[in-house]
């Protein structure tokens, strides 16, 4: 993950947008190309080798998530994985959805409410974007069967207290976690999650096409294979259907995974573990983010959720420059080679462990140029031209 290439073959040095898309790492790219070569050749044994790559990736993901291999399967994306879970979680009951959730973790529940899935109840924030233990406790009624939540808020970078939330939910209610903004960027209390879904195209830098789907054995019996297809049953070619579902998370597979994409995400997970795991990589990401936000404050910026402590914020921070149009700020950063995301009035920065020190300097210089240019313009505007005396 430490590769940071140039315009000839990789991200720009000022790329600070991993919360949107993490450029494919060299490690994942090599794994993807090797698996694609197998798929393009399909000599005797190559198909078995592709299946073996998927199994190896699953085993690596299980180590990362402290799970049994049978508890992990591959979906095609985070959204597809959440739809799979929404189809599997049958009513009656109610799933709590924080109002500020990223839409990928909203629509699966809305689409299946009234179609056999649980009802949806939005939890309105109590002065915060994110759900807290106290807020969950106040919204916990007997009909609630699950809470779905992002491990990391996509705008503030707030790390959800998954263990505390699960403790309040108890063993009879499910904690469902959209982990894509945290996995690979920060330690996640994954053992608290009954169900966890995460694609690989952001912090893992593994590209599209595969997402981890974790369904703990402790809750497997509470989920029906709503989207489970022929790949999720024990005897898909038996004369009689339906065949019994496979054990574990594989029961929810609609079809075989994208094996090259699975190989890429498996390589990314192995790389993450080789570098010391989420704690070590996350520490480097947080350090870079803290420096970026300090530079933004020095330029007069207001940082969203500035009350968050170092360990409460993952790899995401958002700021605005009072008196400056956000679109103009975003364009000025891009013109300086600094890639960010604009969300309404906020500019979001999300560095990686591979982000070079030059990115911080580029960012600071771009803000300095923007604010001082604006100051000069205002100063010239405020100067009054002398008037000729009238007779």
C-alpha positions in Angstrom: 0.0 0.0 0.0 3.0 2.3 0.2 3.1 2.9 -3.6 2.4 6.4 -4.6 2.9 6.8 -8.4 2.6 9.7 -10.8 0.5 10.6 -13.7 2.3 7.9 -15.7 0.6 5.1 -13.7 -1.1 6.0 -10.5 -2.6 8.6 -8.2 -1.4 12.2 -8.2 0.8 13.1 -5.2 -2.0 15.4 -3.9 -4.7 12.7 -4.1 -6.8 13.1 -0.9 -10.0 11.4 -1.8 -9.8 7.8 -0.6 -13.2 8.1 1.1 -14.6 8.3 -2.5 -12.3 6.0 -4.4 -8.9 4.6 -3.4 -6.7 4.3 -6.5 -5.9 0.6 -7.2 -2.8 -0.4 -5.3 0.1 -2.1 -7.0 -0.4 -5.2 -4.9 -4.1 -5.5 -5.8 -3.4 -4.6 -9.4 -0.9 -7.5 -9.7 -3.3 -9.9 -8.1 -6.1 -8.7 -10.4 -4.0 -9.1 -13.5 -2.9 -12.5 -12.6 -6.4 -13.7 -12.0 -7.6 -12.1 -15.2 -4.9 -13.9 -17.0 -6.2 -17.2 -15.6 -9.7 -16.3 -16.7 -8.6 -15.3 -20.1 -6.6 -18.5 -20.6 -8.7 -21.2 -18.8 -6.2 -24.0 -19.5 -6.8 -27.3 -17.6 -6.9 -26.5 -13.9 -7.2 -22.8 -14.3 -10.8 -22.7 -13.2 -9.9 -24.6 -10.1 -7.1 -22.1 -9.5 -9.6 -19.2 -9.8 -11.9 -20.9 -7.2 -8.8 -21.4 -5.0 -8.0 -17.6 -5.2 -11.5 -16.9 -4.0 -11.1 -19.3 -1.1 -7.8 -17.8 -0.1 -9.3 -14.3 -0.2 -12.1 -15.4 2.0 -9.7 -16.9 4.5 -7.7 -13.6 4.6 -10.8 -11.6 5.2 -11.8 -14.0 8.0 -8.4 -13.3 9.7 -8.9 -9.6 9.4 -12.5 -9.7 10.8 -11.7 -12.3 13.5 -14.2 -14.6 12.0 -14.6 -18.2 10.8 -14.0 -18.7 7.1 -17.6 -20.0 6.7 -18.9 -16.7 8.1 -17.5 -14.8 5.1 -18.7 -14.7 1.5 -18.3 -12.2 -1.4 -21.0 -10.0 -2.7 -20.5 -7.8 -5.8 -20.5 -4.5 -3.9 -21.4 -2.9 -0.5 -24.8 -1.9 -1.8 -25.5 -5.4 -3.1 -24.4 -6.9 0.2 -26.8 -4.6 2.1 -29.6 -5.5 -0.2 -28.8 -9.2 0.3 -29.1 -8.7 4.1 -32.3 -6.7 3.8 -33.8 -9.5 1.7 -32.6 -12.1 4.3 -33.9 -10.3 7.4 -37.6 -11.2 7.5 -40.2 -9.4 9.5 -42.0 -8.7 11.7 -39.9 -6.1 13.5 -38.2 -2.8 13.0 -34.7 -1.8 11.8 -33.4 1.4 13.2 -31.6 3.6 10.5 -29.8 6.8 11.6 -31.1 9.7 9.6 -27.7 10.8 8.4 -26.7 7.4 7.1 -25.1 7.2 3.7 -27.9 6.4 1.2 -26.4 3.0 0.4 -27.4 2.0 3.9 -30.9 3.4 3.6 -32.5 2.2 0.4 -32.1 -1.6 0.9 -34.2 -1.3 4.1 -36.8 1.0 2.5 -37.1 -1.3 -0.6 -37.9 -4.4 1.5 -40.1 -2.7 4.1 -43.6 -3.9 3.4 -42.2 -6.7 1.1 -41.5 -9.2 3.9 -38.7 -7.2 5.5 -38.8 -5.3 8.7 -40.3 -1.8 9.1 -37.9 1.1 9.0 -37.7 3.8 11.7 -35.3 6.7 11.2 -33.3 7.8 14.3 -33.0 11.6 14.2 -29.7 12.9 15.6 -29.6 14.6 19.0 -27.2 17.5 18.1 -25.0 15.0 16.2 -24.8 13.4 12.8 -24.1 10.0 14.3 -25.9 7.7 16.6 -24.7 7.5 20.2 -25.2 4.9 22.9 -27.6 7.2 24.7 -29.6 8.0 21.6 -29.9 4.3 20.8 -31.1 3.5 24.3 -33.8 6.1 24.0 -35.0 4.6 20.7 -34.9 1.0 21.7 -38.5 -0.3 21.8 -39.7 -3.9 22.0 -40.4 -4.0 18.2 -36.8 -3.2 17.3 -34.9 -6.2 15.8 -31.9 -4.6 14.3 -29.8 -1.4 14.0 -27.9 -0.7 10.8 -25.0 1.8 11.0 -21.8 2.9 9.2 -18.6 2.0 11.0 -17.3 5.5 10.0 -19.4 8.5 9.1 -18.7 9.5 5.5 -18.6 13.2 6.2 -17.2 13.7 9.7 -15.1 10.6 9.9 -16.6 9.7 13.3 -15.9 6.2 14.3 -19.1 4.5 15.6 -18.8 2.8 19.1 -19.8 -0.6 17.8 -19.1 -2.5 21.0 -21.2 0.0 23.1 -24.0 -0.2 20.5 -24.0 -4.0 20.5 -24.0 -4.1 24.3 -27.2 -2.0 24.3 -28.8 -4.0 21.6 -28.1 -7.3 23.4 -27.8 -10.8 21.9 -31.4 -10.8 20.5 -31.1 -7.8 18.3 -28.7 -7.5 15.3 -26.0 -5.0 14.7 -25.5 -4.5 10.9 -22.5 -2.6 9.9 -21.6 -0.8 6.6 -17.8 -0.9 7.1 -16.6 0.5 3.7 -15.5 3.9 5.2 -13.5 2.2 7.9 -12.1 -1.1 6.7 -8.5 -0.6 6.0 -8.4 2.9 7.5 -9.0 2.4 11.2 -9.4 -0.5 13.7 -13.1 -1.6 13.7 -14.8 -3.4 16.5 -15.8 -6.0 14.1 -16.4 -8.7 16.8 -19.4 -6.5 17.8 -21.0 -6.8 14.4 -23.4 -9.6 13.7 -23.4 -8.7 10.0 -20.8 -6.6 8.2 -20.5 -5.5 4.6 -17.6 -3.7 2.9 -16.4 -3.2 -0.7 -12.8 -2.9 -1.5 -12.7 0.2 -3.7 -12.0 2.8 -1.0 -9.4 2.3 1.8 -8.4 -1.2 0.7 -7.6 0.2 -2.8 -8.7 -3.1 -4.3 -11.0 -1.8 -7.0 -14.6 -2.7 -7.8 -16.4 -6.1 -8.2 -16.1 -7.7 -4.8 -17.3 -6.9 -1.2 -16.9 -8.8 2.0 -20.1 -10.1 3.4 -19.8 -11.3 7.1 -22.7 -13.1 8.7 -21.8 -14.4 12.1 -22.8 -18.0 12.9 -24.5 -16.7 16.0 -27.2 -15.0 13.9 -27.2 -17.2 10.8 -30.5 -19.0 11.7 -32.3 -15.6 11.8 -31.7 -14.9 8.2 -33.4 -16.6 5.3 -31.4 -16.8 2.0 -33.6 -14.1 0.4 -31.3 -13.5 -2.6 -29.5 -16.9 -2.4 -29.4 -18.5 -5.7 -27.9 -21.7 -7.2 -24.4 -20.9 -5.9 -25.8 -20.8 -2.3 -27.2 -24.3 -2.2 -25.6 -27.7 -1.5 -26.7 -29.5 -4.6 -27.4 -27.0 -7.4 -27.7 -29.6 -10.1 -29.9 -32.0 -8.2 -33.1 -33.2 -9.9 -35.3 -31.7 -7.2 -35.4 -28.1 -6.1 -35.1 -26.3 -3.8 -31.9 -27.8 -2.5 -30.7 -27.2 1.0 -28.7 -23.9 1.5 -25.0 -24.0 2.1 -23.8 -23.5 5.7 -22.7 -20.0 6.7 -22.6 -16.8 4.7 -22.4 -18.7 1.4 -26.1 -19.5 1.6 -26.7 -15.9 0.5 -24.7 -16.1 -2.7 -26.8 -15.4 -5.8 -24.0 -16.7 -8.1 -20.3 -17.1 -8.1 -18.2 -14.1 -7.1 -16.0 -12.1 -9.5 -12.9 -14.2 -8.9 -10.4 -11.6 -10.1 -12.0 -8.9 -8.0 -12.0 -11.3 -5.0 -8.3 -12.0 -5.6 -7.6 -8.3 -5.6 -9.4 -7.7 -2.3 -7.7 -10.7 -0.8 -4.3 -9.3 -1.8 -5.3 -6.0 -0.3 -6.2 -7.6 3.0 -3.0 -9.6 3.1 -1.0 -6.3 2.4 -2.9 -4.6 5.2 -2.1 -7.4 7.7 1.6 -7.5 6.6 1.9 -3.7 7.4 0.8 -4.3 11.0 -3.0 -4.4 10.5 -5.6 -1.6 10.8 -4.1 -0.2 14.0 -0.7 0.5 12.4 -2.0 1.7 9.1 -4.8 3.7 10.7 -2.3 5.5 12.9 -0.4 6.8 9.8 -3.6 7.8 8.2 -4.8 9.7 11.3 -1.5 11.5 11.6 -1.6 12.7 8.1 -5.3 13.8 8.4 -4.5 15.7 11.6 -1.7 17.6 9.9 -4.1 18.5 7.0 -6.8 19.7 9.3 -4.2 21.8 11.2 -3.2 23.4 7.9 -6.8 24.1 7.1 -7.4 25.7 10.5 -4.3 27.9 10.0 -5.9 29.1 6.8 -9.0 30.1 8.7 -11.1 27.0 8.0 -13.8 25.7 10.3 -13.5 21.9 10.7 -16.7 19.9 10.9 -17.1 18.0 14.2 -13.9 19.6 15.5 -14.8 18.2 19.0 -13.9 14.7 17.9 -10.8 13.3 19.6 -8.0 11.7 17.6 -9.2 8.2 18.3 -12.8 9.1 17.5 -12.0 10.2 13.9 -10.9 7.8 11.2 -9.4 8.9 7.9 -12.0 11.5 7.0 -12.2 15.2 7.8 -14.3 18.0 6.3 -13.8 21.8 6.5 -15.2 25.0 5.0 -13.6 28.4 4.5 -15.9 31.1 5.8 -16.4 33.8 3.2 -15.3 31.5 0.4 -17.6 29.7 -2.1 -17.1 26.0 -1.6 -17.2 25.3 -5.3 -14.4 27.8 -5.8 -12.3 26.3 -3.0 -12.8 22.8 -4.5 -11.8 24.0 -8.0 -8.8 25.9 -6.6 -7.5 22.8 -4.8 -8.0 20.7 -7.9 -6.1 23.2 -10.0 -3.2 22.9 -7.6 -3.2 19.1 -7.9 -5.1 18.4 -4.7 -8.0 16.0 -5.2 -10.9 16.2 -2.7 -14.7 15.8 -2.6 -17.2 18.6 -2.1 -20.3 17.9 -0.1 -22.5 21.0 -0.1 -20.6 23.6 1.9 -17.9 21.1 3.1 -14.7 20.1 1.5 -13.8 16.5 2.5 -10.2 15.3 2.7 -9.3 11.6 3.2 -5.6 10.7 2.9 -4.1 7.3 3.0 -1.1 5.7 4.6 0.5 5.9 1.1 -0.1 9.7 0.9 3.3 11.4 0.6 4.3 14.5 2.7 4.2 16.5 -0.5 0.4 16.3 -0.4 0.2 18.3 2.8 2.4 21.0 1.4 0.4 21.1 -1.8 -2.8 21.4 0.2 -1.4 24.2 2.5 0.0 26.1 -0.4 -3.3 26.0 -2.3 -5.2 27.3 0.7 -2.6 30.0 1.3 -2.8 31.1 -2.4 -6.6 31.1 -2.3 -7.0 33.0 0.9 -4.3 35.6 0.2 -5.6 36.2 -3.4 -9.1 36.8 -2.0 -7.6 39.2 0.6 -5.8 41.2 -2.0 -9.0 41.4 -4.1 -11.0 42.7 -1.2 -8.3 45.2 -0.2 -8.2 46.6 -3.8 -12.0 46.8 -3.7 -12.0 48.7 -0.5 -9.6 51.4 -1.7 -11.7 54.5 -2.8 -10.6 56.5 -5.8 -9.9 60.2 -5.0 -12.7 62.5 -6.2 -12.2 65.9 -7.8 -13.5 68.9 -5.8 -16.6 70.4 -7.2 -16.9 74.1 -7.8 
